[in-house]
Amino acid sequence: MPPQPSAHLAVMLNAAHKAAKRLLRDFAEVEQLQVSVKGPGDFVSQADLRAEAILREELNRARPGYALLMEESGASGSEKWAWRWVVDPLDGTTNFLHGIPQWAISIGLEKRLPDGGSDIVAGLIYAPAMDELFWAEKGGGAFLNDRRLRVSARRELKDAVFATGIPFAAASAAQRLAFARTLGLLMPQVAGIRRFGAAALDLAWVAAGRFDGFWELGLKPWDLTAGVLLVREAGGFVHAPETEDPRDPPGLVAANPHLFSPLRAAVTEGLHAARAQTTGL
């Protein structure tokens, strides 16, 4: 049996379930949604905005002094926050708008540290269309609904399936080059590479052992905060390609302990090759 959720996690669960009801209604009538374009290949719908409004209302009601960082409305609350919710109301908007049920709500909770940094203490990723609830609290393990999660045990690249995010139209030339180089390095060595279009769920699936690893460049805090904790609490490693903090740009690498190093090395080599080509070195 999983541990009893903390008061913080109970707040997150309540908010996610309320937003999910609205999202499922919108998903059933997706062709009627109004959609705006944030950038090339980057969309925001009425569904994103309505879900974010529900999450903001529920989280603020339960913890009125906490700051918020949300995908659509940005940062709110004190700049000297002690606690902060990091929220993606609809990760996988493009999937959602195409009727593909690979999308999720992601909520993470950060606690300010004395040195000015922050620690991720709770995370939740809920996929309403599949009714899969991934959740974790620091030091308490990671769970899918009521089942304890562990990352996969595969040791060899030839047996591994990795997930990634393919750069779309708004990505820089350097980012596209880095991705292509990494993909070229990995494809001949692994069992498969998948692109499902929702980074939060990709991380949750690494925690669940469905994927052996995941990498993506250009992620935002709301894409990854909850997923980082899930992977760590399931026994995996998560870092940026060249630093220890996965919240540092330019990207994130997550994998089980056996495959993390070769995956990170491939992503780092891709970045170095792209920098050399774009600077003419």
Sequence and secondary structure as in RCSB ss.txt:
>XXXX:A:sequence
MPPQPSAHLAVMLNAAHKAAKRLLRDFAEVEQLQVSVKGPGDFVSQADLRAEAILREELNRARPGYALLMEESGA
SGSEKWAWRWVVDPLDGTTNFLHGIPQWAISIGLEKRLPDGGSDIVAGLIYAPAMDELFWAEKGGGAFLNDRRLR
VSARRELKDAVFATGIPFAAASAAQRLAFARTLGLLMPQVAGIRRFGAAALDLAWVAAGRFDGFWELGLKPWDLT
AGVLLVREAGGFVHAPETEDPRDPPGLVAANPHLFSPLRAAVTEGLHAARAQTTGL
>XXXX:A:secstr
      HHHHHHHHHHHHHHHHHHHHHHTGGG  EEEEETTEEEEHHHHHHHHHHHHHHHHH TT EEEETTTEE
ES TT SEEEEEEEEETHHHHHTT    EEEEEEEEE TTS EEEEEEEEEETTTTEEEEEETTTEEEETTEE  
      GGG EEEE    TTS HHHHHHHHHHHHHHTTTSSEEE  S HHHHHHHHHTTSSSEEEEES  HHHHH
HHHHHHHHTT EEE SSSS TTSTTEEEEE TTTHHHHHHHHHHHHHHHHHHHHT 
